[in-house]
Amino acid sequence: MTHPGDAVPRRYGFVMEQTLGHVTHYKNLRSVIDDVPAVSATWHLLTFPPRGTLETLPLLRSNWSLRAGLRARRTLATADAPRRYDALFFHTQVTALLSAGLMRRVPSVVSLDATPINYDSVGIHYGHHPSRKPVEALKTALNRRSLHAARALVVWCDWARRSLIDDYGIDASRITVISPGVDFKVWPHPSTRPGKQAGQPVRILFVGGDFERKGGEVLLRAFNAGLRESCELHLVTKAPIEEVPGIHVYRNIGPNSEQLLHLYRTADLFVLPTLGDCFSVACIEALACGLPVITCPVGGIPELLQDGEAGFLVPPGDVRALGAAIAALAGDESRRRGMGAKGRALAEQRFDNTVNARRILGIMQSLAREGSVDRPVGTLNERAGQPPRS
């Protein structure tokens, strides 16, 4: 992690999108990086609501990519980024959309959970609809320009890595797969889960602010079709779901909060039958807590777990298949515990926040030492502690 040339703290700027699971990713990343003495980090947070008169104009108000790219560019110009930072980190790619010129002057990493083309494949469930052809053509050109300007790219999953290579022509040697992680000092170990008494209902946990997209309605239908007698449902969501006997609803719960940790600790089973997702931080949290996970093979989620190992993958929208998977685990505590143990081991191997954040810092430190002069970056994967993937 350290290097003779790093005696003076490196100055890094982090430009972080603050929507959906990216808020949790930012908090986790910052919890590690702010404690590294060799790093002086400045965090620029880009929240979703429009700011200022310019961002309320029709073209910008309805287009988060352009709005985020413009705000990041203005923020970094105000911060005098070329003088102030040794390296920049952009998450996600929307924050880098209009900063290609700056990225050629300051060594930069672009981090993303999914490429724009990845997102288009699941976008209908996010309420995303393509803009007019000229706007889409402009966005594609800007994305290509910014992605090629980055010295290195970090992706959450191989689904996004393949898209960068196949759809955007990025050299594979510049891409490193580093998934988001959890803080194992904070998230409860499976051994802390209270034992179940005979006759107690199985507690199903669902965590998804966007209830419909995350498959909440599908879960309710499966629950009401034969699971009420043996299970109870605990829903963490922003949606106005009515509480009735057997269904508990929790709103306004923040990432890594004590209440959220308690819900994971006391659950028996995690279910997220998502219809459209790029990746899932919530599923990673469930694996870390030793909960068997039932979810759907959409976006990059199939890379989180194998069907039948740490949980089940069921077809999105299939109420009957979802109900059968829940019933199979609800009635078999030994199987739940076995799957949960495999999930915890998987999380420790792949999703340790401290390890993964330090791998990102390793890439940034390599770039900072190389400086702003263009040079080959084919060894970045090795410097990050991971061999290149073909």
Contacts in CASP RR format, 6 or more apart in sequence:
PFRMAT RR
TARGET T0000
AUTHOR 0000-0000-0000
METHOD contacts of the structure
MODEL  1
MTHPGDAVPRRYGFVMEQTLGHVTHYKNLRSVIDDVPAVSATWHLLTFPP
RGTLETLPLLRSNWSLRAGLRARRTLATADAPRRYDALFFHTQVTALLSA
GLMRRVPSVVSLDATPINYDSVGIHYGHHPSRKPVEALKTALNRRSLHAA
RALVVWCDWARRSLIDDYGIDASRITVISPGVDFKVWPHPSTRPGKQAGQ
PVRILFVGGDFERKGGEVLLRAFNAGLRESCELHLVTKAPIEEVPGIHVY
RNIGPNSEQLLHLYRTADLFVLPTLGDCFSVACIEALACGLPVITCPVGG
IPELLQDGEAGFLVPPGDVRALGAAIAALAGDESRRRGMGAKGRALAEQR
FDNTVNARRILGIMQSLAREGSVDRPVGTLNERAGQPPRS
1 36 0 8 1.000
1 38 0 8 1.000
1 358 0 8 1.000
1 361 0 8 1.000
1 362 0 8 1.000
1 365 0 8 1.000
2 38 0 8 1.000
3 365 0 8 1.000
3 369 0 8 1.000
5 369 0 8 1.000
6 38 0 8 1.000
6 365 0 8 1.000
6 369 0 8 1.000
9 37 0 8 1.000
9 38 0 8 1.000
9 39 0 8 1.000
9 40 0 8 1.000
10 38 0 8 1.000
10 39 0 8 1.000
10 40 0 8 1.000
10 86 0 8 1.000
10 87 0 8 1.000
10 364 0 8 1.000
10 365 0 8 1.000
10 368 0 8 1.000
11 40 0 8 1.000
11 42 0 8 1.000
11 84 0 8 1.000
11 85 0 8 1.000
11 86 0 8 1.000
12 33 0 8 1.000
12 39 0 8 1.000
12 40 0 8 1.000
12 41 0 8 1.000
12 42 0 8 1.000
12 85 0 8 1.000
12 86 0 8 1.000
12 87 0 8 1.000
12 88 0 8 1.000
12 89 0 8 1.000
12 364 0 8 1.000
12 368 0 8 1.000
13 41 0 8 1.000
13 42 0 8 1.000
13 43 0 8 1.000
13 44 0 8 1.000
13 81 0 8 1.000
13 84 0 8 1.000
13 85 0 8 1.000
13 87 0 8 1.000
13 88 0 8 1.000
13 89 0 8 1.000
14 29 0 8 1.000
14 30 0 8 1.000
14 33 0 8 1.000
14 41 0 8 1.000
14 42 0 8 1.000
14 43 0 8 1.000
14 44 0 8 1.000
14 88 0 8 1.000
14 89 0 8 1.000
14 91 0 8 1.000
15 44 0 8 1.000
15 46 0 8 1.000
15 72 0 8 1.000
15 75 0 8 1.000
15 76 0 8 1.000
15 88 0 8 1.000
15 89 0 8 1.000
15 90 0 8 1.000
15 91 0 8 1.000
15 95 0 8 1.000
15 96 0 8 1.000
16 22 0 8 1.000
16 25 0 8 1.000
16 26 0 8 1.000
16 29 0 8 1.000
16 43 0 8 1.000
16 44 0 8 1.000
16 45 0 8 1.000
16 46 0 8 1.000
16 91 0 8 1.000
16 95 0 8 1.000
17 46 0 8 1.000
17 68 0 8 1.000
17 91 0 8 1.000
17 92 0 8 1.000
17 94 0 8 1.000
17 95 0 8 1.000
18 26 0 8 1.000
18 45 0 8 1.000
18 46 0 8 1.000
18 47 0 8 1.000
18 48 0 8 1.000
19 47 0 8 1.000
19 48 0 8 1.000
19 64 0 8 1.000
20 210 0 8 1.000
21 255 0 8 1.000
21 281 0 8 1.000
22 91 0 8 1.000
22 92 0 8 1.000
22 113 0 8 1.000
23 255 0 8 1.000
24 180 0 8 1.000
24 255 0 8 1.000
24 256 0 8 1.000
24 281 0 8 1.000
25 91 0 8 1.000
25 180 0 8 1.000
25 181 0 8 1.000
25 281 0 8 1.000
26 43 0 8 1.000
26 45 0 8 1.000
26 91 0 8 1.000
27 255 0 8 1.000
27 256 0 8 1.000
28 180 0 8 1.000
28 181 0 8 1.000
28 182 0 8 1.000
28 183 0 8 1.000
28 256 0 8 1.000
28 353 0 8 1.000
28 357 0 8 1.000
29 353 0 8 1.000
29 357 0 8 1.000
29 360 0 8 1.000
30 41 0 8 1.000
30 43 0 8 1.000
31 183 0 8 1.000
31 353 0 8 1.000
32 353 0 8 1.000
32 354 0 8 1.000
32 357 0 8 1.000
32 358 0 8 1.000
33 39 0 8 1.000
33 41 0 8 1.000
33 357 0 8 1.000
33 361 0 8 1.000
34 41 0 8 1.000
36 358 0 8 1.000
36 361 0 8 1.000
38 365 0 8 1.000
39 361 0 8 1.000
42 79 0 8 1.000
42 84 0 8 1.000
42 85 0 8 1.000
44 72 0 8 1.000
44 75 0 8 1.000
44 76 0 8 1.000
44 79 0 8 1.000
46 68 0 8 1.000
46 71 0 8 1.000
46 72 0 8 1.000
46 75 0 8 1.000
46 95 0 8 1.000
48 64 0 8 1.000
50 56 0 8 1.000
50 60 0 8 1.000
50 61 0 8 1.000
50 67 0 8 1.000
51 71 0 8 1.000
54 60 0 8 1.000
54 70 0 8 1.000
55 61 0 8 1.000
55 67 0 8 1.000
55 70 0 8 1.000
55 71 0 8 1.000
59 66 0 8 1.000
59 135 0 8 1.000
60 66 0 8 1.000
60 67 0 8 1.000
60 70 0 8 1.000
61 67 0 8 1.000
63 131 0 8 1.000
63 135 0 8 1.000
64 94 0 8 1.000
65 94 0 8 1.000
65 97 0 8 1.000
65 116 0 8 1.000
65 139 0 8 1.000
66 97 0 8 1.000
66 98 0 8 1.000
66 139 0 8 1.000
68 94 0 8 1.000
68 95 0 8 1.000
68 97 0 8 1.000
69 94 0 8 1.000
69 95 0 8 1.000
69 96 0 8 1.000
69 97 0 8 1.000
69 98 0 8 1.000
69 99 0 8 1.000
70 98 0 8 1.000
72 90 0 8 1.000
72 95 0 8 1.000
72 96 0 8 1.000
72 97 0 8 1.000
72 98 0 8 1.000
72 99 0 8 1.000
73 98 0 8 1.000
73 99 0 8 1.000
73 102 0 8 1.000
76 88 0 8 1.000
76 99 0 8 1.000
76 102 0 8 1.000
79 85 0 8 1.000
81 88 0 8 1.000
81 102 0 8 1.000
81 106 0 8 1.000
82 102 0 8 1.000
82 105 0 8 1.000
82 106 0 8 1.000
85 106 0 8 1.000
86 106 0 8 1.000
86 107 0 8 1.000
86 368 0 8 1.000
86 371 0 8 1.000
87 106 0 8 1.000
87 107 0 8 1.000
87 108 0 8 1.000
87 109 0 8 1.000
87 364 0 8 1.000
87 365 0 8 1.000
87 367 0 8 1.000
87 368 0 8 1.000
88 102 0 8 1.000
88 103 0 8 1.000
88 106 0 8 1.000
88 107 0 8 1.000
88 108 0 8 1.000
88 109 0 8 1.000
89 108 0 8 1.000
89 109 0 8 1.000
89 111 0 8 1.000
89 360 0 8 1.000
89 364 0 8 1.000
90 96 0 8 1.000
90 99 0 8 1.000
90 108 0 8 1.000
90 109 0 8 1.000
90 110 0 8 1.000
90 111 0 8 1.000
90 150 0 8 1.000
91 110 0 8 1.000
91 111 0 8 1.000
91 112 0 8 1.000
92 110 0 8 1.000
92 111 0 8 1.000
92 112 0 8 1.000
92 113 0 8 1.000
93 110 0 8 1.000
93 112 0 8 1.000
93 115 0 8 1.000
93 116 0 8 1.000
93 143 0 8 1.000
93 146 0 8 1.000
93 147 0 8 1.000
96 103 0 8 1.000
96 108 0 8 1.000
96 110 0 8 1.000
96 146 0 8 1.000
96 147 0 8 1.000
96 149 0 8 1.000
96 150 0 8 1.000
97 139 0 8 1.000
97 142 0 8 1.000
97 143 0 8 1.000
97 146 0 8 1.000
98 142 0 8 1.000
98 146 0 8 1.000
99 108 0 8 1.000
99 146 0 8 1.000
99 149 0 8 1.000
100 142 0 8 1.000
100 145 0 8 1.000
100 146 0 8 1.000
100 148 0 8 1.000
100 149 0 8 1.000
101 149 0 8 1.000
102 108 0 8 1.000
103 110 0 8 1.000
103 146 0 8 1.000
103 149 0 8 1.000
103 150 0 8 1.000
103 151 0 8 1.000
104 149 0 8 1.000
104 372 0 8 1.000
104 374 0 8 1.000
105 372 0 8 1.000
106 372 0 8 1.000
107 151 0 8 1.000
107 364 0 8 1.000
107 367 0 8 1.000
107 368 0 8 1.000
107 370 0 8 1.000
107 371 0 8 1.000
107 372 0 8 1.000
108 149 0 8 1.000
108 150 0 8 1.000
108 151 0 8 1.000
108 152 0 8 1.000
108 367 0 8 1.000
109 150 0 8 1.000
109 151 0 8 1.000
109 152 0 8 1.000
109 153 0 8 1.000
109 154 0 8 1.000
109 360 0 8 1.000
109 363 0 8 1.000
109 364 0 8 1.000
109 367 0 8 1.000
110 146 0 8 1.000
110 147 0 8 1.000
110 150 0 8 1.000
110 152 0 8 1.000
110 153 0 8 1.000
110 154 0 8 1.000
111 153 0 8 1.000
111 154 0 8 1.000
111 155 0 8 1.000
111 360 0 8 1.000
112 153 0 8 1.000
112 154 0 8 1.000
112 155 0 8 1.000
112 156 0 8 1.000
112 160 0 8 1.000
113 155 0 8 1.000
113 156 0 8 1.000
113 157 0 8 1.000
113 160 0 8 1.000
113 278 0 8 1.000
113 279 0 8 1.000
114 122 0 8 1.000
114 156 0 8 1.000
114 159 0 8 1.000
114 160 0 8 1.000
114 163 0 8 1.000
114 278 0 8 1.000
114 279 0 8 1.000
114 299 0 8 1.000
114 300 0 8 1.000
115 143 0 8 1.000
115 160 0 8 1.000
115 163 0 8 1.000
115 164 0 8 1.000
115 167 0 8 1.000
115 168 0 8 1.000
116 139 0 8 1.000
116 140 0 8 1.000
116 143 0 8 1.000
117 163 0 8 1.000
117 167 0 8 1.000
117 168 0 8 1.000
118 159 0 8 1.000
118 160 0 8 1.000
118 163 0 8 1.000
118 278 0 8 1.000
118 299 0 8 1.000
119 126 0 8 1.000
119 128 0 8 1.000
119 278 0 8 1.000
120 128 0 8 1.000
120 130 0 8 1.000
121 299 0 8 1.000
122 276 0 8 1.000
122 277 0 8 1.000
122 278 0 8 1.000
122 298 0 8 1.000
122 299 0 8 1.000
123 276 0 8 1.000
125 213 0 8 1.000
125 275 0 8 1.000
125 276 0 8 1.000
125 277 0 8 1.000
126 210 0 8 1.000
126 213 0 8 1.000
126 276 0 8 1.000
130 136 0 8 1.000
131 139 0 8 1.000
143 168 0 8 1.000
144 168 0 8 1.000
147 153 0 8 1.000
147 164 0 8 1.000
147 168 0 8 1.000
147 170 0 8 1.000
148 168 0 8 1.000
148 170 0 8 1.000
150 174 0 8 1.000
151 174 0 8 1.000
151 367 0 8 1.000
151 370 0 8 1.000
151 377 0 8 1.000
151 380 0 8 1.000
152 174 0 8 1.000
152 175 0 8 1.000
152 176 0 8 1.000
152 363 0 8 1.000
152 367 0 8 1.000
152 377 0 8 1.000
152 380 0 8 1.000
153 164 0 8 1.000
153 170 0 8 1.000
153 174 0 8 1.000
153 175 0 8 1.000
153 176 0 8 1.000
154 175 0 8 1.000
154 176 0 8 1.000
154 177 0 8 1.000
154 178 0 8 1.000
154 360 0 8 1.000
154 363 0 8 1.000
155 161 0 8 1.000
155 164 0 8 1.000
155 175 0 8 1.000
155 176 0 8 1.000
155 177 0 8 1.000
155 178 0 8 1.000
156 177 0 8 1.000
156 178 0 8 1.000
156 179 0 8 1.000
156 180 0 8 1.000
156 278 0 8 1.000
156 279 0 8 1.000
156 300 0 8 1.000
157 177 0 8 1.000
157 179 0 8 1.000
157 279 0 8 1.000
157 299 0 8 1.000
157 300 0 8 1.000
157 303 0 8 1.000
158 177 0 8 1.000
158 300 0 8 1.000
158 303 0 8 1.000
158 389 0 8 1.000
159 278 0 8 1.000
159 299 0 8 1.000
159 300 0 8 1.000
159 303 0 8 1.000
160 278 0 8 1.000
160 300 0 8 1.000
161 172 0 8 1.000
161 175 0 8 1.000
161 177 0 8 1.000
161 389 0 8 1.000
164 170 0 8 1.000
164 175 0 8 1.000
165 171 0 8 1.000
165 172 0 8 1.000
165 175 0 8 1.000
171 378 0 8 1.000
172 388 0 8 1.000
172 389 0 8 1.000
172 390 0 8 1.000
173 377 0 8 1.000
173 378 0 8 1.000
173 379 0 8 1.000
173 380 0 8 1.000
173 381 0 8 1.000
173 388 0 8 1.000
174 377 0 8 1.000
174 378 0 8 1.000
174 380 0 8 1.000
175 381 0 8 1.000
175 389 0 8 1.000
176 359 0 8 1.000
176 363 0 8 1.000
176 380 0 8 1.000
176 381 0 8 1.000
176 384 0 8 1.000
176 386 0 8 1.000
177 386 0 8 1.000
177 389 0 8 1.000
178 356 0 8 1.000
178 359 0 8 1.000
178 360 0 8 1.000
178 384 0 8 1.000
178 386 0 8 1.000
179 279 0 8 1.000
179 284 0 8 1.000
179 350 0 8 1.000
179 351 0 8 1.000
179 356 0 8 1.000
180 279 0 8 1.000
180 281 0 8 1.000
180 284 0 8 1.000
180 351 0 8 1.000
180 353 0 8 1.000
180 356 0 8 1.000
181 281 0 8 1.000
181 284 0 8 1.000
181 288 0 8 1.000
181 351 0 8 1.000
181 352 0 8 1.000
181 353 0 8 1.000
181 356 0 8 1.000
182 284 0 8 1.000
182 285 0 8 1.000
182 288 0 8 1.000
182 347 0 8 1.000
182 351 0 8 1.000
182 352 0 8 1.000
182 353 0 8 1.000
183 256 0 8 1.000
183 353 0 8 1.000
183 354 0 8 1.000
184 288 0 8 1.000
184 348 0 8 1.000
184 352 0 8 1.000
184 353 0 8 1.000
184 354 0 8 1.000
186 256 0 8 1.000
186 261 0 8 1.000
187 261 0 8 1.000
187 264 0 8 1.000
187 285 0 8 1.000
187 288 0 8 1.000
187 289 0 8 1.000
188 261 0 8 1.000
188 264 0 8 1.000
188 265 0 8 1.000
188 289 0 8 1.000
189 289 0 8 1.000
189 344 0 8 1.000
190 289 0 8 1.000
190 290 0 8 1.000
190 337 0 8 1.000
190 340 0 8 1.000
190 341 0 8 1.000
190 344 0 8 1.000
192 265 0 8 1.000
193 265 0 8 1.000
193 266 0 8 1.000
193 289 0 8 1.000
193 290 0 8 1.000
194 265 0 8 1.000
194 266 0 8 1.000
196 202 0 8 1.000
196 268 0 8 1.000
196 333 0 8 1.000
201 230 0 8 1.000
201 231 0 8 1.000
201 232 0 8 1.000
201 246 0 8 1.000
202 230 0 8 1.000
202 231 0 8 1.000
202 232 0 8 1.000
202 268 0 8 1.000
202 269 0 8 1.000
202 329 0 8 1.000
202 330 0 8 1.000
202 331 0 8 1.000
203 231 0 8 1.000
203 232 0 8 1.000
203 234 0 8 1.000
203 266 0 8 1.000
203 267 0 8 1.000
203 268 0 8 1.000
203 269 0 8 1.000
204 219 0 8 1.000
204 223 0 8 1.000
204 227 0 8 1.000
204 231 0 8 1.000
204 232 0 8 1.000
204 233 0 8 1.000
204 234 0 8 1.000
204 267 0 8 1.000
204 268 0 8 1.000
204 269 0 8 1.000
204 270 0 8 1.000
204 271 0 8 1.000
204 326 0 8 1.000
204 330 0 8 1.000
205 234 0 8 1.000
205 236 0 8 1.000
205 263 0 8 1.000
205 264 0 8 1.000
205 267 0 8 1.000
205 269 0 8 1.000
205 270 0 8 1.000
205 271 0 8 1.000
205 286 0 8 1.000
205 291 0 8 1.000
206 214 0 8 1.000
206 216 0 8 1.000
206 219 0 8 1.000
206 233 0 8 1.000
206 234 0 8 1.000
206 235 0 8 1.000
206 236 0 8 1.000
206 237 0 8 1.000
206 270 0 8 1.000
206 271 0 8 1.000
206 272 0 8 1.000
207 236 0 8 1.000
207 237 0 8 1.000
207 260 0 8 1.000
207 263 0 8 1.000
207 270 0 8 1.000
207 272 0 8 1.000
207 282 0 8 1.000
207 285 0 8 1.000
207 286 0 8 1.000
208 214 0 8 1.000
208 216 0 8 1.000
208 236 0 8 1.000
208 237 0 8 1.000
208 238 0 8 1.000
208 272 0 8 1.000
208 282 0 8 1.000
209 236 0 8 1.000
209 237 0 8 1.000
209 238 0 8 1.000
209 239 0 8 1.000
210 237 0 8 1.000
210 238 0 8 1.000
210 239 0 8 1.000
211 217 0 8 1.000
211 235 0 8 1.000
211 237 0 8 1.000
211 238 0 8 1.000
211 239 0 8 1.000
211 241 0 8 1.000
212 239 0 8 1.000
212 275 0 8 1.000
213 274 0 8 1.000
213 275 0 8 1.000
213 276 0 8 1.000
213 277 0 8 1.000
214 237 0 8 1.000
214 272 0 8 1.000
214 273 0 8 1.000
214 274 0 8 1.000
214 275 0 8 1.000
214 277 0 8 1.000
215 272 0 8 1.000
215 273 0 8 1.000
215 274 0 8 1.000
215 275 0 8 1.000
215 316 0 8 1.000
215 317 0 8 1.000
216 235 0 8 1.000
216 237 0 8 1.000
216 273 0 8 1.000
218 273 0 8 1.000
218 275 0 8 1.000
218 316 0 8 1.000
218 317 0 8 1.000
218 318 0 8 1.000
218 319 0 8 1.000
218 322 0 8 1.000
219 233 0 8 1.000
219 271 0 8 1.000
219 273 0 8 1.000
219 322 0 8 1.000
220 233 0 8 1.000
220 241 0 8 1.000
220 247 0 8 1.000
221 319 0 8 1.000
222 273 0 8 1.000
222 319 0 8 1.000
222 320 0 8 1.000
222 322 0 8 1.000
222 323 0 8 1.000
222 326 0 8 1.000
223 231 0 8 1.000
223 233 0 8 1.000
223 247 0 8 1.000
223 326 0 8 1.000
225 319 0 8 1.000
225 323 0 8 1.000
226 323 0 8 1.000
226 327 0 8 1.000
227 323 0 8 1.000
227 326 0 8 1.000
227 327 0 8 1.000
227 330 0 8 1.000
228 246 0 8 1.000
230 327 0 8 1.000
230 330 0 8 1.000
230 331 0 8 1.000
231 326 0 8 1.000
231 330 0 8 1.000
232 246 0 8 1.000
232 247 0 8 1.000
232 248 0 8 1.000
233 246 0 8 1.000
233 247 0 8 1.000
233 248 0 8 1.000
234 248 0 8 1.000
234 250 0 8 1.000
234 263 0 8 1.000
234 267 0 8 1.000
235 241 0 8 1.000
235 247 0 8 1.000
235 248 0 8 1.000
235 249 0 8 1.000
235 250 0 8 1.000
236 250 0 8 1.000
236 251 0 8 1.000
236 253 0 8 1.000
236 260 0 8 1.000
236 263 0 8 1.000
237 249 0 8 1.000
237 250 0 8 1.000
237 251 0 8 1.000
238 251 0 8 1.000
238 252 0 8 1.000
241 247 0 8 1.000
241 249 0 8 1.000
242 249 0 8 1.000
243 249 0 8 1.000
250 259 0 8 1.000
250 263 0 8 1.000
253 259 0 8 1.000
253 260 0 8 1.000
253 263 0 8 1.000
254 260 0 8 1.000
264 270 0 8 1.000
264 285 0 8 1.000
264 286 0 8 1.000
264 289 0 8 1.000
264 291 0 8 1.000
265 289 0 8 1.000
267 286 0 8 1.000
267 289 0 8 1.000
267 291 0 8 1.000
268 291 0 8 1.000
268 330 0 8 1.000
268 333 0 8 1.000
268 336 0 8 1.000
269 291 0 8 1.000
269 292 0 8 1.000
269 294 0 8 1.000
269 326 0 8 1.000
269 329 0 8 1.000
269 330 0 8 1.000
269 336 0 8 1.000
270 282 0 8 1.000
270 283 0 8 1.000
270 286 0 8 1.000
270 289 0 8 1.000
270 291 0 8 1.000
270 292 0 8 1.000
270 293 0 8 1.000
270 294 0 8 1.000
271 293 0 8 1.000
271 294 0 8 1.000
271 295 0 8 1.000
271 322 0 8 1.000
271 326 0 8 1.000
272 280 0 8 1.000
272 282 0 8 1.000
272 283 0 8 1.000
272 286 0 8 1.000
272 293 0 8 1.000
272 294 0 8 1.000
272 295 0 8 1.000
272 296 0 8 1.000
273 294 0 8 1.000
273 295 0 8 1.000
273 296 0 8 1.000
273 314 0 8 1.000
273 316 0 8 1.000
273 317 0 8 1.000
273 322 0 8 1.000
274 280 0 8 1.000
274 295 0 8 1.000
274 296 0 8 1.000
274 298 0 8 1.000
274 301 0 8 1.000
274 316 0 8 1.000
275 296 0 8 1.000
275 298 0 8 1.000
275 316 0 8 1.000
275 317 0 8 1.000
276 296 0 8 1.000
276 298 0 8 1.000
276 299 0 8 1.000
276 316 0 8 1.000
277 296 0 8 1.000
277 298 0 8 1.000
277 299 0 8 1.000
277 300 0 8 1.000
277 301 0 8 1.000
278 299 0 8 1.000
278 300 0 8 1.000
279 299 0 8 1.000
279 300 0 8 1.000
279 301 0 8 1.000
279 304 0 8 1.000
280 295 0 8 1.000
280 301 0 8 1.000
280 304 0 8 1.000
283 293 0 8 1.000
283 295 0 8 1.000
283 301 0 8 1.000
283 304 0 8 1.000
283 305 0 8 1.000
284 304 0 8 1.000
284 347 0 8 1.000
284 351 0 8 1.000
286 293 0 8 1.000
287 293 0 8 1.000
287 304 0 8 1.000
287 305 0 8 1.000
287 310 0 8 1.000
287 340 0 8 1.000
287 343 0 8 1.000
287 344 0 8 1.000
287 346 0 8 1.000
287 347 0 8 1.000
287 351 0 8 1.000
288 343 0 8 1.000
288 344 0 8 1.000
288 347 0 8 1.000
288 348 0 8 1.000
288 351 0 8 1.000
289 344 0 8 1.000
290 340 0 8 1.000
290 341 0 8 1.000
290 343 0 8 1.000
290 344 0 8 1.000
290 347 0 8 1.000
291 340 0 8 1.000
292 310 0 8 1.000
292 311 0 8 1.000
292 312 0 8 1.000
292 329 0 8 1.000
292 335 0 8 1.000
292 336 0 8 1.000
292 338 0 8 1.000
292 339 0 8 1.000
292 340 0 8 1.000
292 343 0 8 1.000
293 304 0 8 1.000
293 305 0 8 1.000
293 310 0 8 1.000
293 311 0 8 1.000
293 312 0 8 1.000
293 343 0 8 1.000
294 311 0 8 1.000
294 312 0 8 1.000
294 313 0 8 1.000
294 314 0 8 1.000
294 322 0 8 1.000
294 325 0 8 1.000
294 326 0 8 1.000
294 329 0 8 1.000
295 301 0 8 1.000
295 304 0 8 1.000
295 305 0 8 1.000
295 312 0 8 1.000
295 313 0 8 1.000
295 314 0 8 1.000
296 313 0 8 1.000
296 314 0 8 1.000
296 315 0 8 1.000
296 316 0 8 1.000
296 317 0 8 1.000
297 307 0 8 1.000
297 313 0 8 1.000
297 315 0 8 1.000
297 316 0 8 1.000
298 316 0 8 1.000
301 313 0 8 1.000
302 313 0 8 1.000
305 311 0 8 1.000
305 313 0 8 1.000
305 343 0 8 1.000
305 346 0 8 1.000
307 313 0 8 1.000
308 339 0 8 1.000
309 339 0 8 1.000
309 342 0 8 1.000
309 343 0 8 1.000
310 339 0 8 1.000
310 340 0 8 1.000
310 342 0 8 1.000
310 343 0 8 1.000
310 346 0 8 1.000
311 329 0 8 1.000
311 339 0 8 1.000
311 340 0 8 1.000
311 343 0 8 1.000
312 325 0 8 1.000
312 328 0 8 1.000
312 329 0 8 1.000
314 321 0 8 1.000
314 322 0 8 1.000
314 325 0 8 1.000
315 321 0 8 1.000
328 335 0 8 1.000
329 335 0 8 1.000
329 336 0 8 1.000
329 339 0 8 1.000
359 384 0 8 1.000
359 385 0 8 1.000
359 386 0 8 1.000
360 384 0 8 1.000
362 383 0 8 1.000
362 384 0 8 1.000
363 380 0 8 1.000
363 383 0 8 1.000
363 384 0 8 1.000
366 380 0 8 1.000
366 383 0 8 1.000
367 377 0 8 1.000
367 380 0 8 1.000
378 388 0 8 1.000
381 387 0 8 1.000
381 388 0 8 1.000
381 389 0 8 1.000
382 388 0 8 1.000
END
